[in-house]
Amino acid sequence: MSSSTSSFVPRPYPPPSLAGVPNEYILNRLHHLAPHYWNKPETADCTIGKRGSLFPLSRSGAHLIHHPVIHQSSTRGKRSSISRKSFEAHIDYLCSQSRLLRRFFGGSTAASTSKSPLAARPPQFLSSNSHPVVYLPIPDHSSFDLLLHWMYHGSMKDIEFALNDGTVTWEGLARNVEYLDIRDDMRQFLGRWYARRRALCDESDSSESSDSEEDEIFSPVDSPIIDPDTDADGEDEGGSETEDGKCGVRRSSKRMSAMRLLANSKPLRVTIQ
């Protein structure tokens, strides 16, 4: 690590003052306080940048900041059309949901448990002091703001609405969840959503045609959650696939069920430090 990061003091999660406190209680308190911290850059203690982000530094060290894009003007929120290059955030909220960021900000050198090739691309400090700037090579840009909103508020309504609306893709969300090593309730939510969408599409297909087809299991192989052999750019190393226009998911020649997402979810391990 470069000398520019020497001033950063690791931030274990949970903090020592909350040692022994159940993690679910901590999460509930964070969600309760979210309105006081969400989209409040003046209180943020870190800056997160995505893949391809630029942080043009001035001589004084100031950097270009774009803030989260979901606004609370409706019950479901509205997504801005402005492309966000970086996000002002709070370390406690990030670490409460992402095991990757928990290890990173806590100074842990333990290897990620993720099987995704993206796990070999860890976050990096671009600058570090009392307000670190972190480069985060997130796989899918379009859904990161939704995940960030969920980390603060704990509600999946915005994510579900965006999936149903087609604003974001299941595959993109699944890649981000796998890369960030996010808590299992989000993995299970994605598994249930995919199963429902697949069932609706199968029902629609059967009502339109009585032709028998080869028995095939559908799964979005773009996601390392489903297919650990997917490479870092999200391209499958083998097999063929076509886009199912009705369902917005991919049809794979590999026989893997999307419900493996549930089976592969690892038990949440909370280390009280």
N, C-alpha and C positions, 0 to 999 in steps of 0.2 A: 504494500500500500504506500502511496506517495506521501511525502511529508505534508502535503496540503490537507491530509485527512487526520493529522496527528491531534488536532484540537478537538475532534469529535469524541465525546464520552459515550460509550455504549449505553443503550437504554433497554434494560431487560424488561420483559413483559411476562406476567404482571410485575409492576414495580415492587420493590421490597416492602413498601408500606402496606401492600395488599396481600402479602404472603399468607397463604392459608384460606383466602377468600375464594369461594367457588367462582369459576370463570363465568358461568351463566349469570351470576349476580352482577359481575363487573360489566358484562355485555349489556344487561338491562339498564344499568346506570348510564353507560355510554350512549345508548339509544335515547334514553330520556333527556340527556343533555345535548343531543345532536343539534336541535334548532339554534343553540347558542354558539355552535362551532361550524356548522355546515356553511360553506360559501362565505366564510369570515377570514379572508387572507391576513387580516391584521393580527389574528390570534394563532395563525399556523406556525408550526415549528419545523417544517420541511417542505421541499419542493420536489415533485415527482415529474420526470420527463419521460416521454415514450420514445419508441424506436423512430429514428429519423428526426427527432426533435433537435432544435438548435437553441442554444442558450447564449445569445450574443452578449458578451460581457463588456460593460463600459470600463473606463479607467478606474472608476470608483468601485467596480465589482457588482454593480446593479445588473440584473438580468431581466429579460423579457418574460413576463408572466401572463398566462391566460388562466382563467379560473373555471371551476366546474360549470357544466353546461345545463344542468337540470334546475329549473326554477319551481318554486312551490306555488305557482299561480293557479294550479288546478290540483285535483286530488291525484292525478296520475303524473303530473309534471309535464313540462314541455322541454324539448331538446332544441338547443340553439343550432343554427346552421353554421355557426362560426367554428372553424377547425381549431381545436385546442392543442397547443404544443406542450404545455406543462400545467401542473396542478399544484396549488397550495393546499397542503393537507396537514393532518395532525398524526404524529407517530403512533399514539395510543390507539387510534381508530384503525390504522393500517395493520398494526401488529395483532389486534384483537381478532382479525379474520384471516389474515394471510400468514401461514407458517413460514413461507419464504422470507417475508419482510420481518417477521419476528426474529428469525435467525440473523438476518442481515443487520438490523438496528441493534440487536443484542450482542453483536460481536462474535457470534458463534461461527466456528469453522466446520460444523457438522455438515455432511453431505445431504443434499436433498433426497427425500424418499421418492420423489417423482420419477417415473420411468420415461418421461418425455425427453427427447433430445434437447428441447429448449431449456431443460434444467442445467445444461452445461453453459448457459449464457446468463450468469448471475447479474444482479444489480451492481452498479458501480457508483462511487462517489465522484461527482464532477467538481464539487467544492465542499468543504466541510468546516463547519464552525458550530456556533449555537443554532444555526439554521442551515442544515445540510441540503445540498442540491444533489439529487440522486437520478442517475440515468437508469430507467427501467425498460428493458427490451420487451415490452408487452407484445404478444403475438397479434392481437386484434385491436386496432385503434378505436374502432367505432363503438365498442361496448364497454370500454374502460370506465367512462364517466358513470355508466349505470351501476357497475360493480362498486365504484367508489361511493355512490349515493347509498347503496345497500349496506356498505360497511358502516356508514354513519347511522342510518335510520333503522336498519334491520328488516325493512319491508321489501318484498319481492314483486310488488304490484307493478312498479315501473318496468322491471325486467320482463315480466310476463306480458305486459301490454306491448312492449317493443318487439318481442318475439312474435306475438300474434299479428302485429301490424307489419312485420317484415322489415322494421327499421334496422334491426340487427339480426345476425344469423345465429342459429344454435351452435354451429361449428365454431364460430368466433368466440362466443361466450365460453364454450367448453375448453377451448385452448387456453384462454385467460385463466380460468379456474384451475386448470391443471398446472400451468406455469407458476401461478402465485401460491399453489398448494393451499387452496382455500378450504375453509371448514366444510364438513361433510353435508350439512343441511343444504348448501347450494348445489352440490353434486346431485343430491337426491331430488331436489326441485327440477333440475335439468333432465334427469332421468324420467320423472313423472310427466313433464311437459312433452318430451319426445314421444313417450309411449302413447299419450293421448292424441297427439297430432298424427302419429302413424296409424292409430286405430281409426280415426276419422277418415283418413285418406283411403285406407283399405276398404272401409264401408262404402265410400263413394265409388271406388273402383268396381266393387262387386255389384253395385246397383246399376252401373252403366254397361257392364259386360258380363256375360255368363261364360265366356271362354275360359277354359282352364289354362293356367300358366304354370311354369315350373315353380315349385315351392322355393321361395327365396326369403331370406331374412334381410331386412333393411337396416342399415346403420350408417351414420355419418362418419365415414372413415377418416375425415379430415381431422378429427379430434384425437389427440394422444390419450385422452381418457378412455376412448374406445379402442384405439389402435396404437399401441406403443411403438410400432414399426414405422409410423409416419415420420418423415424427416423434418428437419428444422424449418423448412420452408412450407411445410404443410402438404407436401405431395406424397402420395402413397407410393411405396417402393414396388408394389406389385398389385395385380388385379385391375379390373376396369370398373368404371362407374359412369353413370349418366345422371343428368339432373332431372328430378321429378318436378315438373312445373307446378303441379297442383299443391304439393306439400312443401316445396321449398327446402327439401332435404335431399341428400344424395343416395342413389341406389347403388349398392356395392355388390360385386360378385363374390366378395368374401362373406362367409356365413357367420356373422357376429351380431349378436343382439345388442340393441342399445341399452337394454337393462343391465348389461355388464357394468354400467356406470354405478349402479347400486351395489352390485356384488363386489366391485373393486374399491368401494369407499372404505378408507381406513378409519378405524376408531379414532376419535379426537383425543389426542394426548396433550394434556395441559400440564406444563411444568411450572410449578410454583417456585419462584426463585426468591 
